[in-house]
Amino acid sequence: MKFAVMSADVDNEQSVSSALQEVASIVGNEGLNCLINNAAIGNTTDLNTVTPEAMMKSFQVNTVAPLFVTKAFLPLLQTAAARSSGMGIHRAAVINVSSILGSITHNWAEGANFKSYAYRTSKAALNMVTRCLAADLGSDGILCMSLPRLGPDRHGGPL
Ligand SMILES: NC(=O)c1ccc[n+]([C@@H]2O[C@H](COP(=O)([O-])OP(=O)(O)OC[C@H]3O[C@@H](n4cnc5c(N)ncnc54)[C@H](OP(=O)(O)O)[C@@H]3O)[C@@H](O)[C@H]2O)c1
């Protein structure tokens, strides 16, 4: 396993391209086994406060960016996938960090108390991006999945 730290703005094509080059130079011929799209912006935008700008910014960072970061890193993931068999992180995987707040089923009763048109909508759309990627990349041996979060929530609850 290799460990490196770098910064990137996932909403900036040039920045993603620079990160890609940096990662490519580190992983070399082995490719990239796992891409985790974790970056996101959150906000509380109820029916009174939601704006077109809040909707579009959340969609751009939380939904569009994970798709295009994945597209950018696809050659590295395909290189890793070609070196192994089966399906999983040992081979190649894209993990999109979503949220239970992106679940339409969860948006009832108490689950509807958290008001954010922008965040909830962007994460619901991210789930569909993930499913589309899974449908397209399964034949390459690249696992694509959403997780509701990476670790304990702000209240210390389990994953
Ligand atoms: N916290 C929870 O309870 C919870 C629950 C469910 C799901 N999630 C999801 O888990 C993930 C992480 O959540 P968190 O609580 O750690 O969120 P957070 O504390 O708000 O951190 C979000 C991270 O995303 C980065 N980011 C935002 N816009 C970016 C951009 N354009 N380019 C690159 N990085 C950007 C932020 O960087 P800067 O600080 O530099 O802006 C920050 O490091 C998110 O996808 C979130 O939706 C969190």
The ligand as a MOL file (V3000), in Angstrom:
LIG
                    3D

  0  0  0     0  0            999 V3000
M  V30 BEGIN CTAB
M  V30 COUNTS 48 52 0 0 0
M  V30 BEGIN ATOM
M  V30 1 N -20.8270 13.9450 8.7470 0
M  V30 2 C -21.8590 13.1280 8.6360 0
M  V30 3 O -22.5740 12.8350 9.6050 0
M  V30 4 C -22.1860 12.5200 7.2850 0
M  V30 5 C -23.2970 11.6900 7.1850 0
M  V30 6 C -23.5840 11.0940 5.9730 0
M  V30 7 C -22.7970 11.3490 4.8700 0
M  V30 8 N -21.7380 12.1880 4.9680 0 CHG=1
M  V30 9 C -20.9110 12.3980 3.7700 0
M  V30 10 O -19.5910 12.0400 4.1040 0
M  V30 11 C -18.6720 12.8500 3.3600 0
M  V30 12 C -17.7450 13.5810 4.3100 0
M  V30 13 O -18.5520 14.2830 5.2330 0
M  V30 14 P -17.9250 15.1980 6.3780 0
M  V30 15 O -18.8780 15.2130 7.5040 0
M  V30 16 O -16.5020 14.8100 6.5980 0 CHG=-1
M  V30 17 O -18.0260 16.5890 5.6400 0
M  V30 18 P -17.2180 17.9230 5.9240 0
M  V30 19 O -16.6470 17.9310 7.2880 0
M  V30 20 O -18.1310 19.0190 5.5050 0
M  V30 21 O -16.0330 17.7600 4.9040 0
M  V30 22 C -16.2830 17.8410 3.5360 0
M  V30 23 C -14.9380 17.8030 2.8560 0
M  V30 24 O -15.1840 17.9830 1.4510 0
M  V30 25 C -14.2350 18.9270 1.0170 0
M  V30 26 N -14.6940 19.6400 -0.1880 0
M  V30 27 C -15.7910 20.4060 -0.3420 0
M  V30 28 N -15.8260 20.9090 -1.5870 0
M  V30 29 C -14.7050 20.4560 -2.2130 0
M  V30 30 C -14.1640 20.6220 -3.5060 0
M  V30 31 N -14.7880 21.3760 -4.4550 0
M  V30 32 N -12.9960 20.0010 -3.8050 0
M  V30 33 C -12.3570 19.2350 -2.8830 0
M  V30 34 N -12.8130 19.0440 -1.6360 0
M  V30 35 C -13.9800 19.6520 -1.3080 0
M  V30 36 C -14.0390 19.8750 2.1710 0
M  V30 37 O -12.8150 20.5260 2.0200 0
M  V30 38 P -12.6080 21.9900 2.6610 0
M  V30 39 O -12.6950 21.8130 4.1220 0
M  V30 40 O -11.2550 22.3670 2.1620 0
M  V30 41 O -13.7110 22.8390 2.1320 0
M  V30 42 C -14.0220 18.9190 3.3300 0
M  V30 43 O -12.7310 18.3930 3.5500 0
M  V30 44 C -19.5190 13.7850 2.5120 0
M  V30 45 O -19.7100 13.2180 1.2390 0
M  V30 46 C -20.8260 13.8320 3.2680 0
M  V30 47 O -21.9210 14.1750 2.4390 0
M  V30 48 C -21.4140 12.7720 6.1630 0
M  V30 END ATOM
M  V30 BEGIN BOND
M  V30 1 1 1 2
M  V30 2 2 2 3
M  V30 3 1 2 4
M  V30 4 1 4 5
M  V30 5 2 4 48
M  V30 6 2 5 6
M  V30 7 1 6 7
M  V30 8 2 7 8
M  V30 9 1 8 9
M  V30 10 1 8 48
M  V30 11 1 9 10
M  V30 12 1 9 46
M  V30 13 1 10 11
M  V30 14 1 11 12
M  V30 15 1 11 44
M  V30 16 1 12 13
M  V30 17 1 13 14
M  V30 18 2 14 15
M  V30 19 1 14 16
M  V30 20 1 14 17
M  V30 21 1 17 18
M  V30 22 2 18 19
M  V30 23 1 18 20
M  V30 24 1 18 21
M  V30 25 1 21 22
M  V30 26 1 22 23
M  V30 27 1 23 24
M  V30 28 1 23 42
M  V30 29 1 24 25
M  V30 30 1 25 26
M  V30 31 1 25 36
M  V30 32 1 26 27
M  V30 33 1 26 35
M  V30 34 2 27 28
M  V30 35 1 28 29
M  V30 36 1 29 30
M  V30 37 2 29 35
M  V30 38 1 30 31
M  V30 39 2 30 32
M  V30 40 1 32 33
M  V30 41 2 33 34
M  V30 42 1 34 35
M  V30 43 1 36 37
M  V30 44 1 36 42
M  V30 45 1 37 38
M  V30 46 2 38 39
M  V30 47 1 38 40
M  V30 48 1 38 41
M  V30 49 1 42 43
M  V30 50 1 44 45
M  V30 51 1 44 46
M  V30 52 1 46 47
M  V30 END BOND
M  V30 END CTAB
M  END
